């Protein structure tokens, strides 16, 4: 076996084992409910998912090995930034709606009638 083929095989095996460990860690956390089901659980799963994505990108998509301009890497970073904007914006909107809609059920009709009297 040549040196470059051996290095590539080593990278693939390392990436595969790392991906398996991260997958089993997430599975174990979900099955055993070790962290409960709150915010910490979601945070740890998101971190494991991000690490899994990083392993896939570095070991299998080879985004770190190109010599030319890193357009793939830039587009990947841009995609993640847009995803963060969408997710954070959606959470912000939902929390704002939740905050503004906490009206007692009896008062909802009164509020709606008041708004209807105002007109457009």
C-alpha positions in Angstrom: 0.0 0.0 0.0 1.2 3.5 -0.8 1.7 6.1 1.8 -1.1 8.4 0.5 -3.6 5.5 0.3 -2.7 4.4 3.8 -3.2 8.0 5.1 -6.5 8.3 3.4 -7.7 4.9 4.8 -6.6 6.0 8.3 -8.6 9.2 7.9 -11.7 7.3 6.8 -11.4 4.8 9.7 -10.9 7.6 12.2 -13.9 9.6 10.8 -16.0 6.4 10.9 -15.1 5.6 14.5 -15.6 9.2 15.6 -19.0 9.3 13.9 -20.1 6.1 15.5 -19.0 7.3 19.0 -21.0 10.5 18.5 -24.0 8.7 17.2 -24.0 6.2 20.1 -23.5 9.0 22.6 -26.6 10.8 21.3 -28.6 7.5 21.2 -27.5 6.6 24.8 -28.5 10.1 26.0 -31.9 9.8 24.4 -32.6 6.3 25.6 -31.5 6.6 29.2 -32.8 10.2 29.7 -29.6 10.8 31.8 -30.0 14.6 31.4 -33.7 14.6 31.7 -35.8 16.2 28.9 -35.1 19.9 29.4 -32.9 22.5 27.9 -29.6 20.8 28.8 -30.7 17.6 27.0 -31.5 19.6 23.8 -28.3 21.6 24.1 -26.1 18.5 24.5 -27.9 16.8 21.5 -27.3 19.9 19.4 -23.6 20.0 20.3 -23.3 16.3 19.4 -25.1 16.9 16.1 -22.8 19.8 15.3 -19.7 17.7 16.1 -21.2 14.9 13.9 -21.6 17.4 11.1 -18.1 18.6 11.5 -16.7 15.1 11.4 -18.7 14.4 8.2 -17.4 17.5 6.6 -13.8 17.1 7.5 -13.3 13.4 7.1 -15.7 12.5 4.3 -16.4 15.7 2.3 -12.7 16.8 2.3 -13.5 20.5 2.6 -10.2 21.1 4.4 -7.9 19.6 1.7 -8.5 21.9 -1.3 -5.8 24.2 -2.5 -8.1 26.5 -4.6 -10.3 29.2 -3.2 -12.5 27.7 -0.6 -15.9 28.3 -2.2 -17.4 25.2 -0.9 -16.3 26.1 2.6 -17.7 29.6 2.2 -21.0 28.3 1.0 -21.2 25.9 3.9 -20.5 28.6 6.4 -23.1 30.9 4.7 -25.7 28.0 4.8 -25.1 27.6 8.5 -25.4 31.3 9.2 -28.7 31.4 7.3 -29.9 28.4 9.2 -29.0 30.0 12.5 -30.8 33.2 11.5 -34.0 31.3 10.6 -34.0 29.1 13.7 -33.1 32.0 16.1 -35.6 34.3 14.4 -38.4 31.6 14.6 -37.7 31.0 18.3 -37.8 34.8 18.9 -41.1 35.2 17.1 -42.6 32.2 18.9 -41.5 33.5 22.3 -42.8 37.0 21.5 -46.2 35.5 20.5 -46.3 33.4 23.6 -45.6 36.4 25.8 -48.1 38.6 24.1 -50.9 35.9 23.9 -50.9 35.1 27.6 -54.3 36.5 28.2 -56.9 34.8 30.4 -59.5 33.0 28.2 -62.3 35.1 29.7 -60.5 38.3 28.6 -59.8 37.2 25.1 -63.4 38.0 23.9 -63.3 41.4 25.6 -59.9 42.1 23.9 -61.2 41.0 20.5 -64.3 43.1 20.8 -62.2 46.2 21.8 -60.0 45.6 18.8 -63.0 45.2 16.5 -64.4 48.6 17.7 -61.2 50.3 16.7 -61.6 49.3 13.1 -58.9 49.4 10.5 
